[in-house]
Amino acid sequence: MIKHREIEIGREEPHSATDALTRKTGRVPGLRDVVNAELATAAKARESWHVLGIMSEFFEASERLAQIRPAVSIFGSARIPETDPRYELAETIARKLSEAGFSVISGGGPGIMEAANKGAYDGPSPSVGLNIELPHEQTSNAYQNISLFFRHFFPRKVAFVKFALAYVVLPGGFGTLDELFEALTLVQTNKSRRMPIILVGSDYWSGLLEWIRAQPLAHGLISPADPDLVRLLDDPDAVVNAIFDFYQHEGFTQSADERERLLNL
């Protein structure tokens, strides 16, 4: 037989000391309320240093990249070798962008990132690497005029968007997809200025674009115009021309509203 515990209305015992404190004071307990004061102080100090570290990365990126505009961020897999035709394609696109007056920003690592830096390095405009410490894959390539080193993904991702006028995305894995959908989300939600987001490689990206139309769009989870935020191209000259065509209409100079949006990323 199940025995039900009788509880007088209004006199239910608290589930924990923190519940009791919340009920008594009307506030959510702080760290010092639930752990030893010395441990709380140490934890807060560590978090403060962590925040300062992130701030320092934002500051260095702003100081060193403020003058590189106009720039294009290029993304792609770290696992694509130099012998792969997609490596040569990325290198060609980057070189043409550099010759057209664009700085090229990559993640600073191997694979497509190296190809992008290498192509820009051979051209007249700066080759920029936003390197990050990772346990696997990431080693800095040798083709960078400007190298920044990040411990945190967050300020690095902001730098990719804030200082670029276009995204060029070659085949890649989760990291590449993360950067692609980050840019699409910022543009879709009007947190960033609209810019060209170009996928390179029809054989690789066509399935993703078909899925976007067949699933999120068909179910009303994105707006009808959202798939048009991205273009699919294969030819390096077409990539460069698409960026120029966009800004011939929009203009390269940021408006006051666009600068404000970038400050609030």
Sequence and secondary structure as in RCSB ss.txt:
>XXXX:A:sequence
MIKHREIEIGREEPHSATDALTRKTGRVPGLRDVVNAELATAAKARESWHVLGIMSEFFEASERLAQIRPAVSIF
GSARIPETDPRYELAETIARKLSEAGFSVISGGGPGIMEAANKGAYDGPSPSVGLNIELPHEQTSNAYQNISLFF
RHFFPRKVAFVKFALAYVVLPGGFGTLDELFEALTLVQTNKSRRMPIILVGSDYWSGLLEWIRAQPLAHGLISPA
DPDLVRLLDDPDAVVNAIFDFYQHEGFTQSADERERLLNL
>XXXX:A:secstr
        TT    SSHHHHHHHHHSS   HHHHS HHHHHHHHHHHHHHHHHHHHHHHHHHHHHTT  SEEEEE
  TT  TTSHHHHHHHHHHHHHHHTT EEEE SSSTHHHHHHHHHHTSSS EEEEEE  SSS    S  SEEEEE
S HHHHHHHHHHT SEEEE S  HHHHHHHHHHHHHHHTTSS    EEEE HHHHHHHHHHHIIIIITTTSS TT
GGGGEEEE  HHHHHHHHHHHHHHH SS  HHHHHHHHT 
